[in-house]
């Protein structure tokens, strides 16, 4: 009976440790949410129409095959950064990328809000999957990890192309 009691205490201890570390690891992580800001729904059409109000980036190996689009509002004190994202510089390229992402076979792309500390929306991401990971750098900055294209899943992971993103 003593051995059984020891095993039960050990199991409870391991479960408590897992619960504690699981809760601890969610700190510093931003979340994806419904594309709403202060009660107003934001649509992909709104973002494309007002594209000049955002610094826009794409993930992917080339502009012809984007894996995701990132919209960082220009006139806020919040910042989205990431090592693998490339800048989208004109509306025609943006429109072409949106069309490409909308037509991924076997996927249903969605627009997500990127929600940081204090439930503040830092920007938006349009992606055929919800495989977008974001961590909190500080109160004003979120780091957005590379989004792998569904076309290349399992193929090569992150490849450093020597590029990065920065607000200009």
N, C-alpha and C positions, 0 to 999 in steps of 0.2 A: 504494500500500500504506500510506503514511503517513496518508492521509486516512481509510482504513478503520480504522486503529489509533486515531485520534483519535475517530472516531465510536463505536467500541466502549468506549473509556475514558469518553466522555460518557454513554453509555447506562448503564454500570455506576455512574457517579457519580449519575445521576438515580435509578436504582433504589435505591441505598444511601440517598440523601436521602429518598425516599418511605418506605422501610422505617424509617428513623430517626424521621421525623415521625409515621408511623403508630403506632409504639410510644409515642412521647411523648404523643400525644393520648389514649391510653387511661388515662393516669394521671389521677386525680381523677374517674373515672367509676365508679359503683356498678353492680352487675350484678343481673339477675333470675336466680333459681335455683329448684330444687325446694323446695316448702314444707316444709322440715325444719329443726328447731332441736335441736341437740345430740343428733342421732340419732333424735329423735321426729318423726314425720310430723304436721304440722298440717293440718287439713281446714277447708274453708269452714264446715262445720257446727260445728266447734269454735269458730271465730271468732264466728259468729252467736250460739251458745249462751252464750259468755263475752264478749259484746259490751261489757259494762261495764268489762272489763279493758283496753280499747283506746280511744284517741281515733280516731274514724272520720270519714273525709272522702269526698266523692264529687267526681268530675270530670264536667262536663257542663253544659248550659245550664239544666237544671232538675232538681229531685228526681224528676220523672216520667220523665225520659229520661237516667239516669246513663250515663256512658261507662266509668267504672271506680270501684272502691272501694278506699280506702287504709286499712289497719289499723296504727296506731302504738301499740305496747304502752305503757301508762301507767307501769308500775313499772320502767323501765330508765332509764339515763342517756343513752339515744340519742334522737334527735329527727328526725322527718321534717317538712319544711316545703315550701311551694310557694305561689305567688301565686294560682293559679286554683282551688284546692280549697276546697270548702265543707263545713262540719261536719254530720255526721249526728247528730241528737240523741236519737232514740228507736229502739227495737227494731222497731216496726211499720214505720217508714220504711225501716230497714235491710233487713228481710225483703222488702218490696216492691221495693227496688232490686236485691237479689240475684236475685229472680224475673225482673225486667226484663232484667238482663244475661244471665241464663241463656237467655233466649228470643230473643236477637239472631238473626235469620235469616242464614244463610250464615257464621256464626262459631261457634267452639267455645271458650267462655270457659274460662280457667284461673286458678288461684290460684298466685301466684309469691311466693317470698321475695325481699325486697330486701336484697341482701348488700353490705355496705360494706367498708371497710378491715379487714384481718385476718380476712376471711371471717366477720364478725359479722353476724347477721341483725338488721336495724333495724326490720323490720316486714313487712307483706304487702300485695300488691295483687291484686285480682280484676278481670280485664279480658277482654273478648271478643277482644282482639288483644294481641300482645306489643310494641306500640308505646309502651312506657313507658321514658322516659329519665330517668336519675337521675345527679346529680353529687355529688361529695364537697365539702361546704362546709368541714368540719373533722372532727376525730376523733370528734365526737359528733353531727354533724348532716349529713343528706343533703338535697339539694334535689330534689324530684320535679316535673318539668315537667308541664304540662297534658297530659291525654290527650284527644285529639279523638275524638268519637263516630264510630263507623263509619257512622252515619246521615247525618253531615254532612261526611264526608271531602272535602277539596278545596273546601269551601264558604266558610270565612271565617277559618280559623286561630284564633289566640288573640284573644279579645275581652276587654278589661279591663272587668269588671263592677264594679270598685271594691271587690272583696272579697278576702279572703285567709284563710289559716288560721293559727291559733296554738293552742297547747295551753292549755286552760282547766281 
